[in-house]
Amino acid sequence: MTTHLHSPAVAATAVHKSYGDHVVLDGVDLDVPSGTVFALLGPNGAGKTTMVQLLSTLIRADSGQMRICGHDVDREPDAVRAAIGVTGQFAAVDGFLTGEENLMLMADLNRLPRRERWRCAVDLLERFELTDAAGMPAVTYSGGMRRRLDLAMTLVGKPRVVFLDEPTTGLDPRSRRTMWDVIRRLVTDEGVTMFLTTQYLEEADRLADRVAVLHRGRLVAEGPPEELKRQVGDGHVTLRFADPDEYDAAARILDVISRDESALTLKVPGRGDVGSLRRLLDRLDHAALTVDELRIHTPDLDDVFFVLTGDPTARQEPIR
Ligand SMILES: Nc1ncnc2c1ncn2[C@@H]1O[C@H](COP(=O)(O)OP(=O)(O)OP(=O)(O)O)[C@@H](O)[C@H]1O
């Protein structure tokens, strides 16, 4: 296999993909340097999984070019498959096998020499904090443990690029943080390139060197999280209401970034300076609405998403 040491880990140019009349990707360009974490961010149905399926040779694009570590996805699919690992929302883990057996099976499938299989399994179990659970059937694992085992299994084949499709969807905050640590360590210690898709702005912000925002089949922004946040400038203000009717009424009169029905909170754009806060409170006063609590935030990716897409439908997704 030819190695392309100086090629970007992932490069895509003018990628189009439709299902019937439904345009899912409408000319997407990507460039991910080796040894970095890249996050493709977007709400449900934005086309993130489709992009991963295209780059990992699972489906074909209608047009456009894609290369992984210098290998053309269309013309050299075997070389691409040898360079990548994919972990998805539907893990490859067999619940009836123990963690160790799952890893040994994967080592077998990757044709590792017999004496290396066990060493590889033990090493991965330790790095992924699964040593204590190594002998237990995977069906007894928590969601976070399963995701870690799935990622460990992907690494048996020593991929240079790992696609992580929504790696922490459905995990509790602690498991999410453990997963983030594992992902970061793989990049820092081994130079693996991570291409992750996520709906969670916080995840992209914490993990990624570069973030791209996918909206209606197009990239609406691309850059380091800090740069995107700078583009937005102002932060936001969170307002909490005690009364559901007042919460609803406020949501109707204000320019709302996002809303949380259960907490009765609204996020509205604003720097939090005295003048703009006074204007905001005056508007609520005139409508006879009482705010229970007010918090001021510096810009985060949530604000970036709102400013870039300005699309209220995008705001209803479970972004956090
Ligand atoms: N095989 C298919 N046939 C028809 N439509 C499809 C197919 N696969 C995906 N789609 C459509 O393409 C759009 C993008 O789907 P995709 O799964 O890529 O989105 P996503 O951003 O990964 O969303 P999620 O966060 O929910 O996984 C959706 O509207 C989906 O219904």
The ligand as an ORCA input file, in Angstrom:
! r2SCAN-3c Opt
* xyz 0 1
  N     -30.935      5.306      2.443
  C     -31.649      6.432      2.466
  N     -32.726      6.592      1.675
  C     -33.441      7.750      1.687
  N     -33.141      8.809      2.460
  C     -32.086      8.711      3.275
  C     -31.288      7.521      3.326
  N     -30.285      7.738      4.227
  C     -30.482      8.982      4.723
  N     -31.550      9.565      4.152
  C     -32.064     10.922      4.439
  O     -30.980     11.819      4.338
  C     -31.068     12.845      5.321
  C     -29.774     12.926      6.085
  O     -29.666     11.752      6.894
  P     -28.396     11.511      7.819
  O     -28.637     10.226      8.551
  O     -27.165     11.634      7.029
  O     -28.511     12.733      8.827
  P     -27.726     13.001     10.185
  O     -27.257     14.415     10.132
  O     -26.689     11.950     10.385
  O     -28.863     12.865     11.263
  P     -28.853     12.133     12.713
  O     -28.201     13.108     13.642
  O     -30.300     11.974     12.992
  O     -28.124     10.828     12.591
  C     -32.274     12.510      6.180
  O     -33.345     13.310      5.770
  C     -32.534     11.056      5.888
  O     -33.901     10.767      6.000
*
